Structure formats: C-alpha cells, structure tokens
Amino acid sequence: MGKKKKQEEIKLKDIKSMQFNINLSVPKEAFDELLRRMAHLESKDTPKEDESKDKKEKKKG
C-alpha cells in the first residue's frame, strides 16, 4: 500500500479573492416557484404546484 500524502495547509498569503456582481432576470412566476420550493426544503413536503395556483386565483377573484 502507498504512503498517505501529507495534507498541505492553506497559507493566508496564498489566498486570492474575487468579487462577482451578477444580475439575473427571471419571470416573477418562476421566482415565486423557486421561493416556494426553498421554503419547504427541510420538511421535504412541497405543496403541489396546482394547489398554489388555485389559491392565488381564489384570492384574486
């Protein structure tokens, strides 16, 4: 069996950083859907898409 290589430490002077500014444009419906899914990630209990649309239509009408 081969020898394990010694894990090298990261030296602070070798670290370089960059900053990115990214602008994304998505339709409001897609963003709302993403937020809805993210809200239910831990419970793994995502409401069905049709149910949320029905509730929105009832509130509007």
C-alpha positions as CSV (number, residue, x, y, z in Angstrom):
1,M,0.0,0.0,0.0
2,G,1.2,3.5,-0.8
3,K,2.0,6.1,1.8
4,K,-0.5,8.8,2.5
5,K,0.5,12.3,1.3
6,K,0.7,14.9,4.0
7,Q,-2.2,17.3,3.7
8,E,-0.8,20.8,2.9
9,E,-2.1,23.7,4.9
10,I,-3.6,26.7,3.1
11,K,-1.4,29.7,3.7
12,L,-3.2,33.0,4.1
13,K,-0.7,34.8,1.9
14,D,-1.6,32.4,-1.0
15,I,-5.3,33.1,-0.8
16,K,-6.7,35.4,-3.5
17,S,-10.3,36.5,-3.7
18,M,-12.6,37.9,-6.4
19,Q,-15.9,39.5,-6.2
20,F,-18.7,39.0,-8.8
21,N,-21.8,41.0,-9.4
22,I,-24.3,39.1,-11.4
23,N,-27.7,40.4,-12.4
24,L,-30.3,37.7,-13.4
25,S,-33.7,38.4,-14.8
26,V,-36.4,35.7,-14.4
27,P,-40.1,35.9,-14.7
28,K,-42.0,36.6,-11.4
29,E,-43.8,33.2,-11.6
30,A,-40.5,31.3,-11.8
31,F,-39.0,33.2,-8.9
32,D,-42.1,32.7,-6.8
33,E,-42.0,29.0,-7.5
34,L,-38.3,28.8,-6.5
35,L,-39.0,30.6,-3.2
36,R,-41.9,28.2,-2.5
37,R,-39.7,25.2,-3.1
38,M,-36.9,26.7,-0.9
39,A,-39.3,27.3,1.9
40,H,-40.2,23.6,2.0
41,L,-36.7,22.1,1.6
42,E,-36.2,21.0,5.2
43,S,-39.7,19.4,5.6
44,K,-39.4,17.7,2.1
45,D,-43.2,18.4,2.0
46,T,-43.6,20.5,-1.2
47,P,-47.1,21.5,-1.9
48,K,-48.2,20.7,-5.4
49,E,-47.9,23.5,-8.0
50,D,-51.6,23.3,-9.0
51,E,-52.8,23.8,-5.4
52,S,-50.8,27.1,-5.0
53,K,-52.1,28.4,-8.3
54,D,-55.7,27.6,-7.3
55,K,-55.3,29.5,-4.0
56,K,-53.8,32.5,-5.9
57,E,-56.7,32.6,-8.3
58,K,-59.3,32.4,-5.5
59,K,-57.6,35.3,-3.7
60,K,-57.6,37.4,-6.9
61,G,-61.2,36.6,-7.9
